[in-house]
Every structure is written in structure tokens, then in C-alpha cells.
Amino acid sequence: MTRAAFAARWAAALAAVALAGCTLGPKQNPISLYDFGPAPAAASPSGPLARLRATDVVAPSWLDAPGIAYRLEYDQPQRRAVYRDSRWVASPAALFTQRLRQRLGESPQTGPGPAQDVRLLRIELDEFAQVFSAPTTSRAVVRLRASLLRSPVETPLAQRSFVVERPAASADAAGGVQALGAAADEVLSQVLAWAASQG
């Protein structure tokens, strides 16, 4: 065998080994991305809600990331963790902002109306996690504070805290996501009902 033929055969063997390594090596699990799902059907805001505008939902640093958080209440209740192979498509605060504006029928073209009639709704997200009370039992926990302000000088009018919990259908990320999305819609319904009741 000539030196050139030997070199060609050796190169082919190395290429085959490299390809085998690519196909037979450990596979990386793809990341699953989630949002809150389709928004619930809602009528066009009327009455007090027609003059309500939402500011961006704010959250502490540990909620300002796309990780799906969970807590093992039965084992290490002080420890907060996130799922390795599942993520929100955006931070919880960003998802809440989008959902709230959908519920209010806001768009970039929505005009604020006369300045003296506009009220601002500010939401501060305090907790948004799947909490396990046992290895196979979990629930979504959503806790936030809502403030109603008079525009344009943002004079405080009212403030209230809200907590909603919903059981998760399964003890995994998919179950947590479904429960958290439902809890988010429920708490926003409560917030908007409260805002409307303020006149």
C-alpha cells in the first residue's frame, strides 16, 4: 500500500470514528419553551376599565429571568430552584405585562384619552412558583401587589395584595406551567375587578 493510499484510508477511518461519536454520544435534551397559552376571551373594557392603562409589571431580580421556579416545601422550603430543561419564553413579569395589556385591549395605537381621566395600574410580582407539598403533589402560587394611580402625576389612589393558588395536574414542569398560567389569569381577573370597583 502506498503512503498516499494509507493516509487516505487513515483519514477515512478517523472521519468514521468522529461521525460515530456524534451519533452515539450522549444526547442533549431540547429545552421546552412555555408561555401562558391563549388569552381568555374578554369583552372590550368599559366603564372604569376603559380609562385604565397598565404600566410594565415589575418583579424582583429572582423573577426577572425565564426560569420556571419551584420549591420543595416538604424538604427545603427556603431553597428556590428552576427546571433544567424547561423555560418561559420571557420573564414572568414580561408575560404578565403582555397578558394584562391583552385583557385591557391595549395596543401601541391605543390612545390614553384625556389626561385627567387616565388611571394607571401598577403590578409588582412577589411570587410566581410551583410549590411541592409532597413529591407528587404541587400547586401554583402567585402573589402580587396592585396599585391604582391617577395620571399624569401618578397620585396613589388605592393598593391591594392578591394571592392565588391552583393545584397542578402533574408534579413536573408541564403541570406547573399549566397551573401557573391558570393562576395568572385568575389573579388578573381579580385585579381588574378590584380596579373597576374603585370607580
Summary of the structure (lengths in Angstrom):
residues: 199
radius of gyration: 24.7
end to end distance: 93.3
largest distance: 93.3
contacts: 542
relative contact order: 0.16
helix: 36%
strand: 33%
